[in-house]
Amino acid sequence: MNATMRRIDQVTNILAPLAVGQVMTLASNVVGCGFILGWNLVSLIVEFLFLTRVYRLVPALSVKPPLVEENQMYLQRRCLQRFRRLLRTCKEGWKAYYRQPVFLAGMGLAFLYTTVLGFDCITTGYAYTQGVSGSLLSLLMGVSAITGLLGTVMFTRLRKTFGLVNTGIISSCLHLSCLMLCVSSVFAPGSPVDLSLLMPFITSNSSVFGETISQRQKHTYLLRGGSNQPLLPDRSSIHWTNNTVLLDNIPSGTEPESYISIILLFSGVITARILWSFDLTVTQLLQENICESERGVVNGVQSSMNYLMDLLHFIMVISAPQPHHFGILVIISVLFITAGHTMYFLYSHRDKRKLRPDT
């Protein structure tokens, strides 16, 4: 059922970017935004009808707790009690999560959320700075969803052949292998990365440092005043057309000298969507190895950890927002992902030792 639901999700991820991207290309971005708005309104109505049907099919959902007359002093006391109960619930929930045998597997999955190597606003924004059109991006997103769909099919077959835990090991190795393409893109021709930013200090001569950056990164955007500090253009300098974005403050010859870097990056990002098989493995492990009384608490903590690590990757982007910073973010992302898979390897090692107590 998990794999089937994920396949439905991937099919929508295939159709949605293809439809919206082509509408924006053939019509305009304004028409594309209107198309998205109309689709969401229709989806909202359908979702409301389905939720209403579930509400009617389950009579227990309509049972409401009795109302109690409460004065202001009692309400204040109740608020304080609820706050304490909330803190106690968080503490007990983390303890329940920590003592689970699949704790390392769950933490490993959470670490995979700290990454810029996905088709989100970060990656697409970087792609635009490297000369990739919106239409091509939509096609790439569709191909990426197809890869994710294949990952769900691979999960079911690997599980039948090698077992659930070994499926996670195979998926981890494949995922890390695909990400090596992304690491290679950082050092490939056409990459805007400035490796001097990895230095623990910056020279006092900031003007010379800025000039060095501008000379090495010819295709990064410049400020309007002739400043050498690379920066994306502001909103006033962007003109939206039917199929591209024109930046009126970009000098001629700012296109990447080579597209090898961006090709390697998206090749790694697309093929790495085999990650869905690893995601399904950990989800299945959480469902099978947690007792029913603690399943809701543990899954709640797991979701919180996923969102927390996802928030961390946005903090990374805020700290390093320029296109020539993106390569450093790629390296940091791969380090987090490697740490996550290492946690899963430790879990699988312990699990196999439990199965062979004589060793």
C-alpha positions as CSV (number, residue, x, y, z in Angstrom):
1,M,0.0,0.0,0.0
2,N,2.9,2.4,0.8
3,A,4.4,1.8,-2.6
4,T,1.0,2.2,-4.4
5,M,0.3,5.5,-2.7
6,R,3.8,6.7,-3.6
7,R,3.3,5.7,-7.2
8,I,0.1,7.8,-7.3
9,D,2.1,10.7,-5.9
10,Q,4.9,10.3,-8.5
11,V,2.4,10.1,-11.4
12,T,0.9,13.5,-10.3
13,N,4.5,14.8,-10.1
14,I,5.0,13.7,-13.7
15,L,1.8,15.3,-15.0
16,A,1.8,18.5,-13.0
17,P,5.1,20.1,-14.1
18,L,4.6,19.1,-17.7
19,A,1.2,20.7,-17.8
20,V,2.1,23.9,-16.0
21,G,5.4,24.3,-17.8
22,Q,3.9,23.9,-21.2
23,V,1.0,26.4,-20.3
24,M,3.6,29.0,-19.2
25,T,5.7,28.4,-22.3
26,L,2.9,28.5,-24.8
27,A,0.8,31.2,-23.1
28,S,2.4,33.2,-20.4
29,N,3.4,33.1,-16.8
30,V,0.2,35.0,-15.8
31,V,-1.9,32.4,-17.5
32,G,0.1,29.6,-15.9
33,C,-0.5,31.1,-12.4
34,G,-4.2,31.4,-13.2
35,F,-4.2,27.7,-14.3
36,I,-2.6,26.7,-11.0
37,L,-5.1,28.8,-9.0
38,G,-8.1,27.3,-10.8
39,W,-6.7,23.7,-10.4
40,N,-6.2,24.3,-6.6
41,L,-9.8,25.6,-6.2
42,V,-11.2,22.6,-8.0
43,S,-9.0,20.3,-5.9
44,L,-10.2,22.0,-2.7
45,I,-13.8,21.2,-3.6
46,V,-13.0,17.6,-4.3
47,E,-11.0,17.2,-1.1
48,F,-13.8,18.8,0.9
49,L,-16.3,16.3,-0.5
50,F,-14.0,13.3,0.3
51,L,-13.4,14.6,3.9
52,T,-17.1,15.0,4.3
53,R,-17.7,11.4,3.2
54,V,-15.2,10.1,5.7
55,Y,-16.8,12.2,8.4
56,R,-20.2,10.6,7.7
57,L,-18.8,7.1,7.4
58,V,-17.1,7.2,10.8
59,P,-19.8,8.2,13.4
60,A,-17.1,8.5,16.2
61,L,-15.8,11.7,14.5
62,S,-19.0,13.5,15.2
63,V,-18.9,12.9,19.0
64,K,-17.8,16.0,20.8
65,P,-16.5,16.3,24.4
66,P,-18.9,17.9,26.9
67,L,-18.5,21.6,27.4
68,V,-17.7,22.8,31.0
69,E,-18.4,26.3,32.4
70,E,-14.9,27.8,33.2
71,N,-14.1,31.1,34.8
72,Q,-11.0,33.2,33.9
73,M,-8.8,32.0,36.7
74,Y,-9.6,28.4,35.9
75,L,-8.8,29.0,32.2
76,Q,-5.4,30.5,33.1
77,R,-4.7,27.4,35.3
78,R,-5.8,25.1,32.5
79,C,-3.5,26.9,30.0
80,L,-0.6,26.4,32.3
81,Q,-1.4,22.8,32.8
82,R,-1.8,22.3,29.0
83,F,1.6,23.9,28.4
84,R,3.3,21.6,31.0
85,R,1.5,18.7,29.5
86,L,2.8,19.7,26.1
87,L,6.4,19.8,27.3
88,R,5.9,16.4,29.1
89,T,4.4,15.0,25.9
90,C,7.4,16.1,23.8
91,K,9.8,14.7,26.3
92,E,8.0,11.4,26.6
93,G,7.6,11.2,22.8
94,W,11.3,11.7,22.2
95,K,12.1,9.0,24.8
96,A,9.7,6.6,23.1
97,Y,11.3,7.4,19.8
98,Y,14.9,6.9,21.1
99,R,14.2,3.5,22.6
100,Q,12.8,2.1,19.4
101,P,15.0,-0.5,17.7
102,V,14.6,1.4,14.4
103,F,15.8,4.7,16.0
104,L,18.9,4.9,13.8
105,A,17.0,4.1,10.6
106,G,14.5,6.9,11.4
107,M,17.3,9.4,12.2
108,G,19.1,8.4,9.0
109,L,16.0,9.2,7.0
110,A,15.6,12.6,8.8
111,F,19.2,13.5,7.8
112,L,18.4,13.0,4.2
113,Y,16.1,16.1,4.3
114,T,19.0,18.5,4.8
115,T,19.8,18.8,1.1
116,V,19.6,21.2,-1.7
117,L,19.7,18.3,-4.2
118,G,16.0,18.1,-5.0
119,F,13.5,19.8,-7.4
120,D,12.5,22.5,-5.0
121,C,12.7,26.3,-5.3
122,I,16.4,26.3,-4.4
123,T,17.5,24.0,-7.2
124,T,15.2,25.5,-9.8
125,G,16.4,29.0,-8.8
126,Y,20.0,27.9,-9.3
127,A,19.1,26.4,-12.6
128,Y,17.6,29.7,-13.9
129,T,20.9,31.4,-13.1
130,Q,22.7,28.8,-15.2
131,G,20.6,29.4,-18.3
132,V,18.1,26.6,-18.0
133,S,14.6,27.6,-19.3
134,G,11.3,27.0,-17.5
135,S,10.1,24.6,-20.2
136,L,13.2,22.4,-19.9
137,L,12.9,22.5,-16.1
138,S,9.4,21.2,-16.3
139,L,10.5,18.3,-18.5
140,L,13.4,17.5,-16.1
141,M,10.9,17.5,-13.2
142,G,8.8,15.0,-15.1
143,V,11.7,12.8,-15.8
144,S,12.7,13.0,-12.2
145,A,9.2,11.9,-11.2
146,I,9.5,8.9,-13.6
147,T,12.7,7.9,-11.8
148,G,11.0,8.1,-8.5
149,L,8.2,6.0,-9.8
150,L,10.8,3.4,-10.9
151,G,12.1,3.6,-7.4
152,T,8.8,2.4,-5.9
153,V,8.7,-0.5,-8.4
154,M,12.3,-1.4,-7.5
155,F,11.4,-1.3,-3.8
156,T,8.7,-4.0,-4.1
157,R,11.0,-6.3,-6.2
158,L,14.1,-5.8,-4.0
159,R,12.1,-6.5,-0.9
160,K,10.8,-9.8,-2.3
161,T,14.3,-10.9,-3.3
162,F,16.6,-9.6,-0.6
163,G,14.4,-8.7,2.3
164,L,13.4,-5.3,3.8
165,V,16.7,-4.4,5.6
166,N,18.9,-5.4,2.7
167,T,16.7,-3.3,0.4
168,G,17.6,-0.3,2.4
169,I,21.3,-1.1,2.1
170,I,21.1,-1.5,-1.7
171,S,19.0,1.7,-2.0
172,S,21.6,3.6,0.2
173,C,24.5,2.5,-2.0
174,L,22.7,3.4,-5.2
175,H,21.7,6.8,-3.8
176,L,25.2,7.7,-2.8
177,S,26.6,6.6,-6.1
178,C,24.1,8.9,-8.0
179,L,25.1,11.8,-5.7
180,M,28.7,11.5,-6.8
181,L,27.6,13.1,-10.1
182,C,26.4,16.1,-8.1
183,V,29.8,16.3,-6.4
184,S,31.5,16.1,-9.7
185,S,29.4,19.0,-11.0
186,V,31.0,21.3,-8.4
187,F,34.4,20.9,-10.0
188,A,33.3,20.5,-13.6
189,P,33.7,23.1,-16.3
190,G,31.0,25.8,-16.1
191,S,30.5,25.5,-12.3
192,P,30.2,29.0,-10.7
193,V,31.6,27.7,-7.4
194,D,34.4,29.7,-5.7
195,L,36.4,27.3,-3.6
196,S,38.1,30.2,-1.8
197,L,34.9,30.5,0.2
198,L,35.8,27.3,2.0
199,M,38.8,29.2,3.6
200,P,38.2,29.8,7.3
201,F,39.1,33.5,6.9
202,I,38.8,36.2,4.3
203,T,41.6,38.5,3.3
204,S,41.5,42.0,4.5
205,N,41.7,43.3,0.9
206,S,38.0,42.9,0.1
207,S,38.2,44.7,-3.2
208,V,40.8,42.4,-4.6
209,F,38.9,39.4,-3.2
210,G,35.7,40.7,-4.9
211,E,37.6,41.3,-8.2
212,T,39.0,37.7,-8.1
213,I,35.4,36.3,-7.7
214,S,34.1,38.4,-10.6
215,Q,36.9,37.3,-12.9
216,R,36.5,33.6,-12.1
217,Q,32.7,33.6,-12.1
218,K,31.9,35.4,-15.4
219,H,28.3,34.2,-15.5
220,T,27.2,35.4,-12.0
221,Y,25.0,38.4,-11.8
222,L,26.3,41.9,-10.9
223,L,24.8,44.8,-9.0
224,R,23.6,47.8,-10.8
225,G,26.2,50.3,-9.5
226,G,29.1,48.5,-11.1
227,S,29.9,46.7,-7.8
228,N,31.9,43.5,-8.0
229,Q,29.8,41.6,-5.5
230,P,27.7,39.0,-7.3
231,L,24.0,39.2,-6.6
232,L,20.8,38.1,-8.2
233,P,18.9,41.0,-9.8
234,D,16.0,42.6,-8.0
235,R,12.4,42.2,-9.0
236,S,12.3,45.5,-10.9
237,S,15.0,44.3,-13.4
238,I,13.1,41.1,-14.4
239,H,10.8,41.1,-17.5
240,W,8.6,38.0,-17.8
241,T,8.0,36.8,-21.3
242,N,6.2,33.8,-22.8
243,N,9.2,31.5,-22.6
244,T,12.1,33.0,-20.8
245,V,13.3,35.6,-18.3
246,L,15.2,38.6,-19.5
247,L,17.5,40.4,-17.1
248,D,18.2,43.9,-18.3
249,N,21.3,44.4,-16.0
250,I,23.2,41.4,-17.2
251,P,26.2,42.2,-19.5
252,S,26.8,40.3,-22.7
253,G,28.7,37.1,-22.4
254,T,27.4,36.1,-19.0
255,E,26.2,32.7,-20.1
256,P,28.1,29.7,-18.6
257,E,31.3,28.9,-20.5
258,S,30.2,25.2,-20.4
259,Y,27.0,23.3,-19.5
260,I,28.9,20.2,-18.3
261,S,28.4,21.2,-14.6
262,I,24.6,21.8,-14.8
263,I,24.2,18.5,-16.8
264,L,26.1,16.5,-14.2
265,L,24.1,18.2,-11.4
266,F,20.7,17.4,-12.8
267,S,21.8,13.9,-13.9
268,G,22.7,13.2,-10.3
269,V,19.5,14.8,-8.9
270,I,17.3,12.9,-11.3
271,T,18.9,9.5,-10.8
272,A,19.1,10.0,-7.1
273,R,15.3,9.9,-6.9
274,I,15.9,6.2,-6.5
275,L,15.9,7.5,-2.9
276,W,12.2,6.7,-2.8
277,S,13.0,3.1,-2.4
278,F,15.0,4.0,0.7
279,D,12.3,6.2,2.0
280,L,9.8,3.4,1.6
281,T,12.1,1.0,3.4
282,V,12.4,3.1,6.5
283,T,8.6,3.8,6.5
284,Q,8.0,0.1,6.3
285,L,10.4,-0.6,9.2
286,L,8.7,2.0,11.3
287,Q,5.3,0.4,10.7
288,E,6.4,-3.1,11.3
289,N,8.7,-2.7,14.4
290,I,6.7,-0.2,16.5
291,C,3.9,-1.4,18.8
292,E,0.5,0.0,18.0
293,S,0.2,1.9,21.3
294,E,3.4,4.0,20.4
295,R,3.1,4.2,16.7
296,G,1.4,7.6,16.6
297,V,3.8,9.1,19.0
298,V,6.9,7.8,17.2
299,N,5.6,8.8,13.8
300,G,4.9,12.2,15.1
301,V,8.5,12.6,16.4
302,Q,9.8,11.2,13.1
303,S,7.8,13.8,11.1
304,S,9.1,16.6,13.4
305,M,12.7,15.5,12.9
306,N,12.1,15.4,9.1
307,Y,10.7,19.0,9.1
308,L,13.5,20.2,11.4
309,M,16.2,18.9,9.1
310,D,14.4,20.3,6.2
311,L,14.4,23.7,7.9
312,L,18.1,23.4,8.4
313,H,18.7,23.2,4.7
314,F,16.8,26.5,4.2
315,I,19.0,28.1,6.9
316,M,22.0,26.9,4.9
317,V,20.7,28.6,1.8
318,I,20.0,31.9,3.7
319,S,23.6,31.8,5.0
320,A,25.0,31.2,1.4
321,P,22.5,32.6,-1.0
322,Q,24.6,33.4,-4.1
323,P,25.0,31.1,-7.2
324,H,28.7,30.7,-6.5
325,H,27.8,29.4,-3.0
326,F,25.7,26.6,-4.4
327,G,28.6,24.1,-4.9
328,I,29.5,24.4,-1.2
329,L,25.8,23.7,-0.4
330,V,26.0,20.6,-2.6
331,I,29.0,19.3,-0.7
332,I,27.4,19.9,2.7
333,S,24.2,18.2,1.5
334,V,26.1,15.1,0.4
335,L,27.9,15.0,3.8
336,F,24.5,15.1,5.6
337,I,23.1,12.4,3.3
338,T,26.2,10.3,3.9
339,A,25.8,10.6,7.6
340,G,22.1,9.6,7.3
341,H,23.0,6.4,5.3
342,T,25.8,5.6,7.8
343,M,23.2,5.6,10.5
344,Y,21.1,3.2,8.5
345,F,24.2,0.9,8.0
346,L,24.7,0.9,11.7
347,Y,21.1,-0.1,12.3
348,S,21.3,-2.9,9.7
349,H,24.5,-4.2,11.3
350,R,22.8,-4.3,14.7
351,D,19.7,-5.9,13.3
352,K,21.7,-8.7,11.6
353,R,23.7,-9.3,14.8
354,K,20.4,-9.8,16.7
355,L,19.4,-12.4,14.1
356,R,22.7,-14.3,14.7
357,P,23.1,-14.3,18.5
358,D,25.8,-16.9,18.3
359,T,28.2,-14.4,16.8
